Every structure is written in C-alpha cells, then in structure tokens.
C-alpha cells in the first residue's frame, strides 16, 4: 500500500478490493490477487488540500460515476474503471458556489434513489446537503428543516427499508 493509513475501502467495477490512503497525499491502490497496485489520480494530487475525512473517500454511484471528497470541493468523475482516473478530469466540482456550507467535504452517501448526500466541515459551520441525481442541483438543509444552525459533523448515513435516510452526527 502507498501508506499505512487506510482511510477507505471499496470494490471496483472489476470486483477488485481497493484502498484509499491518506494522510499527506490521496492514493488509491487495488488488490490484483497478489498485491496492491497503485493507481494515480492526478486531478486530486494537484490539489493543495486533498481533505481529511475518513471511512469513505471515494464513492462509485449506481451509474458508475466516481465522487471524491476533498478539502477543495466534491469532485465528480464520469464512469469508468479505477485506472481511468489516471487521465480523467472532473466533470463537475461541487462547493460553496453551489450552496454547500464548505468546500471541505467530510462524508458521502448514495441513497436508494441515487441522490448523493454530502456532509461538510467548516470552522464557521458544518453542513448537510443532497445532490439530485438527475439535475445535479444541490439542496442544503438547515434550521428551516429542523436542524440546528451550529450543525455537528456528519459521521454516518444509512437508509432503512422504507427509504428514509438516517444521519448520525458527532453529537447524536
């Protein structure tokens, strides 16, 4: 592995176990049956702030698109195998300009309808948002939705059998 600190695991489209490692540099390595082979992601390597989240540092949605949370926004890549990220450029970058409370993306989750849920982190206020899978529009949640203005950090997402999305915060 490129680093001893494994921050995220996922299964590639080819069925390979892949690990994302941090700190200091975002690296992806996939297990080929004998060893972990590194895959470069120059679009993330060029960033000054690759982020510091853990548990989910790359999400592949049901359409095969890849989502990479960073300290400079949420990068969306077209569908493809992990090795295609070596030359891929983001097709979209979501951040404050799109309504997110911060460019520092901490957690991601895809619900049963294909929407991407985003937890952000910022000194001036954490955030919770959902990206519509059809339009790409961002819906930010806040006090009008019954959430406190000083939102704790989003730590976990889950969806129950009724389709309700549950969100675990740092404080409840």
N, C-alpha and C positions, 0 to 999 in steps of 0.2 A: 504494500500500500504506500501511497505517496507520503502519508503521515500516520502516526499512531492514534490520532484523534479522529475517530469516525463519527461524523455528525448526522449521517442519514444513510439509510439503505433503501433500495428499490429494485424491482425486477424490470429489466429492459424488455423491449418488444420481442427480442430474440429469446427471452427466457433466462438471461444471464443475471446473476446477482451483481449489483453494482453498489459501490460505496462512494459517498461524497465525504471528503475530508477537509477539515479546517484545523487550526487557525492559520492566519497569515496568508494563505492562498487557497482559493477554491480549486479542488482537484476531484476528478471523477475517475474511478478505476472499476473495471468489470472483470469478474472471475470467468476465465475461459475453461475451467475444469482442472487446471493445474496451478494457475497463479492469477493475480490481479493485474490486468493490463491497463495502463493509464490511457485516458482519453483527454485531450486538451479541449478547453472551452475558452478560446481567446476573447470572445465577447465579454466574458466575466473577468478573465485575467487582466484585461486592460483597465478595469475599474479601480479607483482608489480605495473604495470601501466595498469588499465582497459581502459584507454583512456578518452577523454573529449569531444568528438563530441556530437552533438545533432541531433534530428529530425529523425535519422534512425540508431539505434544501434543494429538492428538485421534485416536481410533480409532473407526471405524464397523465394528461386527461383522457377521457374516453375517445376523443378524436385523434389521439396520438400526439397532440401538441405538448411541448415541454414548457414548464413555468419554473423560473429560477428566481427566488427571492434574494435581493441584495440590499446593501445599505444605500444604493442609489436608485431604487425602484424595483418593480416586479417585471422581469424580462419574460416575454412570451416568444417562443420559437415555433416554427412550423413543425409538423410531424416528421418523424424520421428516427433512425437508429441513433444510439448514443454517439457513435463515431461521426455522425453527420454534424455534430456540434462543433467539430474542429474548424469548419468553414462557415457555419451558419451565423447570420446576423439576426438580432431580434426583429420580429415583425411588429411588435408593439412593446412599449415600456410604459407601465402604469406607475404614477406617483402623485405628488401633491397637485400637479397641474390637472390631474383627472379627478381630484376631490379627496384622495387619500389624505389622512391626517399627517402622514410622514412618508418619506421615501425609504425609510428603514423597515423592510418587510421582515416580520418575525415568524409568522405561521401561515400555512396554506391548507386548503381543504377543498375537494370537489364533492358536491352533493349529488344526489341521485338524479337531478335534473340537468347536471352538467355545469351548474354555476360554480364559480371559483370564489371561495370565502378567503378573506385576507385579514390577518391581524398585523397591525403596525406598532412600532415602538418609537416613542419620542419623549424627550425631557418635558416638553410642553403639553403632552397629552397623547396617550396611546389611542389607537383607532381600530374599528371593525368595519369592514366593507364587503360587498358581494359584487362580483363582476358577472354580468349577464352573458351567457354563452353564445347567444345569437347576435346581440348588438355590440357587445364589448363595453356597454355603459356601466359605470361604477355607481353603486348605491351605498352611501355611507350611513351608518347607524349611529345614533347619539341620544341625547336627552329626550327628544321627541318620541323615541321608541322605548322609553323607559330605562335607558342606560344612564349611569352617572356621567357627568361631564369629565371627571377625572377617572377615566376607564382604566381598570387594572390590565396588565398584559394578558393577551390571549395565549393560553398554553395548550389548549386541546380543542378539537372539534370531533363530533360524532353525529351520525344520523340514525334515528330509530326507524322501526318498520313502518311507521305512519308517514315518514318523510320529514318529520320535524328535526331541525338541526339543533344540537345541543352544543354549547360553548363553555368550556372550562377556563376560567380566568385565574390569574395568580392568586386572587382572593375570593374564591367561590365560583 
